[in-house]
C-alpha cells in the first residue's frame, strides 16, 4: 500500500496570531454573522455574504490563523 500525503492546505495553516488576535476575529465574526441574520428578510444576497464572512472569521479565530498575515501584511492585533 502506498503512503498518501495529507492535503497541504491544513499543514501550511500554522497559527500566526495570538490570543488577542483570536478574540478580535471572534468579535468580528459575531458582528458579521449577526448582521447577516438580521438582513435575511430584507436583502438575502447581502445576508449570505455577511454570513459567509462571519463564518470565515470564526474559522480564522478557531485555527489561530489570519489570511492577511499569511500574505505577509503586518496587523496591530
C-alpha positions as CSV (number, residue, x, y, z in Angstrom):
1,X,0.0,0.0,0.0
2,X,1.3,3.4,-1.0
3,X,1.6,6.2,1.5
4,X,-0.7,9.1,0.7
5,X,0.0,12.7,1.7
6,X,-2.4,14.8,3.7
7,X,-3.8,17.9,1.9
8,X,-1.1,20.6,2.2
9,X,-3.6,23.4,3.0
10,X,-4.0,22.3,6.6
11,X,-0.3,21.7,7.1
12,X,0.6,25.2,5.9
13,X,-2.0,27.0,8.0
14,X,0.2,27.3,11.0
15,X,-1.1,29.6,13.9
16,X,0.1,33.1,13.2
17,X,-2.0,35.2,15.7
18,X,-2.1,35.3,19.5
19,X,-5.0,35.3,21.9
20,X,-5.7,39.0,21.4
21,X,-6.0,38.4,17.6
22,X,-8.2,35.4,18.1
23,X,-10.5,37.4,20.3
24,X,-10.6,40.2,17.7
25,X,-11.5,37.8,14.9
26,X,-14.1,36.1,17.1
27,X,-15.8,39.5,17.7
28,X,-15.7,40.4,14.0
29,X,-17.2,37.0,13.2
30,X,-20.0,37.6,15.7
31,X,-20.8,41.1,14.3
32,X,-20.8,39.9,10.6
33,X,-22.9,36.8,11.5
34,X,-25.5,38.7,13.4
35,X,-25.7,41.4,10.7
36,X,-26.2,38.7,8.2
37,X,-29.0,37.1,10.2
38,X,-30.7,40.5,10.6
39,X,-30.6,41.1,6.9
40,X,-32.0,37.8,5.8
41,X,-35.6,39.0,5.2
42,X,-34.6,42.4,3.6
43,X,-31.6,41.6,1.5
44,X,-30.9,37.9,1.2
45,X,-27.8,38.2,-1.1
46,X,-26.1,40.6,1.3
47,X,-27.1,38.5,4.2
48,X,-25.5,35.4,2.6
49,X,-22.3,37.4,2.0
50,X,-22.2,38.7,5.6
51,X,-22.8,35.2,7.0
52,X,-20.0,33.7,4.9
53,X,-17.6,36.4,6.0
54,X,-18.6,35.8,9.6
55,X,-18.1,32.1,9.2
56,X,-14.6,32.7,7.7
57,X,-13.7,35.0,10.5
58,X,-14.8,32.4,13.0
59,X,-12.7,29.8,11.2
60,X,-9.7,32.1,11.5
61,X,-10.3,32.6,15.2
62,X,-10.7,28.8,15.7
63,X,-7.5,27.9,13.9
64,X,-5.5,30.9,15.3
65,X,-4.7,31.8,11.7
66,X,-5.1,35.0,9.8
67,X,-5.3,35.1,6.0
68,X,-4.0,38.6,5.8
69,X,-1.0,37.9,8.0
70,X,-0.3,34.7,6.0
71,X,0.1,37.0,2.9
72,X,2.8,39.0,4.8
73,X,0.9,42.1,5.8
74,X,1.5,43.2,9.4
75,X,-1.5,44.0,11.6
76,X,-1.7,45.6,15.0
77,X,-3.5,42.6,16.5
